[in-house]
């Protein structure tokens, strides 16, 4: 029988996860998905997505945000719990959980 994987992320970890900026996440876990252009970074996957130290912006779709979780939810269209779980695993990998 196929069982669904239940994903759980403690509230205190969600508070930390919401503070992870997109540039840090991409540099650590998806370094091949961005390229530095002048003073900012651009996505190799999503044309027109620009990332700076403080925020990301995708003008064509009128999307912007600051955190990695916002990016995963709005750009990658990942359900919130899946995005939180992924970032939780990333924190665990870095020993920051």
C-alpha positions as a Markdown table, in Angstrom:
| # | Residue | x | y | z |
|---|---|---|---|---|
| 1 | Unk | 0.0 | 0.0 | 0.0 |
| 2 | Unk | 1.3 | 3.5 | -0.9 |
| 3 | Unk | 1.5 | 5.7 | 2.2 |
| 4 | Unk | 1.7 | 9.4 | 2.0 |
| 5 | Unk | 4.8 | 10.9 | 3.6 |
| 6 | Unk | 3.7 | 13.2 | 6.4 |
| 7 | Unk | 5.9 | 16.3 | 6.5 |
| 8 | Unk | 6.3 | 18.1 | 9.8 |
| 9 | Unk | 8.4 | 21.2 | 10.5 |
| 10 | Unk | 8.4 | 22.6 | 14.0 |
| 11 | Unk | 7.1 | 26.2 | 14.4 |
| 12 | Unk | 10.5 | 27.4 | 15.8 |
| 13 | Unk | 12.2 | 26.1 | 12.7 |
| 14 | Unk | 9.6 | 27.7 | 10.4 |
| 15 | Unk | 10.5 | 31.0 | 12.1 |
| 16 | Unk | 14.2 | 30.5 | 11.1 |
| 17 | Unk | 13.2 | 29.2 | 7.6 |
| 18 | Unk | 11.3 | 32.4 | 6.9 |
| 19 | Unk | 14.5 | 34.4 | 7.4 |
| 20 | Unk | 16.6 | 32.5 | 4.8 |
| 21 | Unk | 17.2 | 34.8 | 1.9 |
| 22 | Unk | 17.0 | 33.5 | -1.6 |
| 23 | Unk | 20.5 | 34.4 | -2.6 |
| 24 | Unk | 22.0 | 32.4 | 0.3 |
| 25 | Unk | 19.8 | 29.4 | -0.4 |
| 26 | Unk | 20.7 | 29.4 | -4.1 |
| 27 | Unk | 24.4 | 29.9 | -3.5 |
| 28 | Unk | 24.5 | 27.0 | -1.1 |
| 29 | Unk | 22.1 | 24.5 | -2.6 |
| 30 | Unk | 21.6 | 25.5 | -6.3 |
| 31 | Unk | 24.7 | 27.3 | -7.3 |
| 32 | Unk | 24.4 | 26.4 | -11.0 |
| 33 | Unk | 21.0 | 28.1 | -11.2 |
| 34 | Unk | 22.3 | 31.7 | -10.9 |
| 35 | Unk | 24.9 | 33.8 | -12.6 |
| 36 | Unk | 26.3 | 37.1 | -11.4 |
| 37 | Unk | 25.7 | 40.0 | -13.7 |
| 38 | Unk | 27.2 | 43.3 | -12.5 |
| 39 | Unk | 25.9 | 43.9 | -8.9 |
| 40 | Unk | 23.1 | 41.4 | -9.0 |
| 41 | Unk | 22.4 | 37.8 | -9.9 |
| 42 | Unk | 20.1 | 36.4 | -12.6 |
| 43 | Unk | 18.4 | 33.1 | -12.7 |
| 44 | Unk | 19.5 | 30.6 | -15.4 |
| 45 | Unk | 16.1 | 28.9 | -15.0 |
| 46 | Unk | 13.6 | 31.7 | -14.9 |
| 47 | Unk | 14.3 | 34.4 | -17.5 |
| 48 | Unk | 14.0 | 37.9 | -16.0 |
| 49 | Unk | 14.3 | 36.8 | -12.3 |
| 50 | Unk | 16.8 | 39.2 | -10.7 |
| 51 | Unk | 18.3 | 38.5 | -7.2 |
| 52 | Unk | 20.1 | 41.0 | -5.0 |
| 53 | Unk | 21.3 | 40.6 | -1.4 |
| 54 | Unk | 18.0 | 41.8 | 0.0 |
| 55 | Unk | 15.3 | 40.7 | -2.4 |
| 56 | Unk | 14.3 | 39.0 | -5.6 |
| 57 | Unk | 12.1 | 40.3 | -8.4 |
| 58 | Unk | 10.5 | 38.8 | -11.4 |
| 59 | Unk | 9.1 | 41.8 | -13.3 |
| 60 | Unk | 7.3 | 39.9 | -16.1 |
| 61 | Unk | 5.1 | 38.1 | -13.6 |
| 62 | Unk | 4.9 | 41.0 | -11.1 |
| 63 | Unk | 6.4 | 38.8 | -8.3 |
| 64 | Unk | 8.9 | 39.9 | -5.7 |
| 65 | Unk | 10.0 | 38.8 | -2.3 |
| 66 | Unk | 12.8 | 38.5 | 0.2 |
| 67 | Unk | 13.0 | 34.9 | 1.4 |
| 68 | Unk | 13.8 | 31.6 | -0.1 |
| 69 | Unk | 10.4 | 30.2 | 1.0 |
| 70 | Unk | 8.5 | 32.9 | -0.9 |
| 71 | Unk | 10.5 | 32.0 | -4.0 |
| 72 | Unk | 9.8 | 28.3 | -3.6 |
| 73 | Unk | 6.1 | 28.9 | -3.1 |
| 74 | Unk | 5.4 | 31.7 | -5.6 |
| 75 | Unk | 8.0 | 31.0 | -8.4 |
| 76 | Unk | 8.5 | 27.2 | -8.1 |
| 77 | Unk | 4.9 | 26.8 | -7.1 |
| 78 | Unk | 5.7 | 24.4 | -4.3 |
| 79 | Unk | 3.2 | 23.9 | -1.5 |
| 80 | Unk | 4.2 | 25.8 | 1.6 |
| 81 | Unk | 4.8 | 22.6 | 3.7 |
| 82 | Unk | 7.0 | 21.1 | 1.0 |
| 83 | Unk | 9.0 | 24.3 | 0.7 |
| 84 | Unk | 9.4 | 24.5 | 4.5 |
| 85 | Unk | 10.3 | 20.8 | 4.7 |
| 86 | Unk | 13.0 | 21.3 | 1.9 |
| 87 | Unk | 14.5 | 24.3 | 3.7 |
| 88 | Unk | 14.4 | 22.4 | 7.0 |
| 89 | Unk | 16.4 | 19.6 | 5.4 |
| 90 | Unk | 18.9 | 22.2 | 4.0 |
| 91 | Unk | 19.3 | 23.6 | 7.5 |
| 92 | Unk | 19.9 | 20.1 | 8.9 |
| 93 | Unk | 22.5 | 19.4 | 6.2 |
| 94 | Unk | 24.3 | 22.6 | 7.3 |
| 95 | Unk | 24.0 | 21.5 | 11.0 |
| 96 | Unk | 21.9 | 24.6 | 11.7 |
| 97 | Unk | 18.7 | 22.9 | 12.9 |
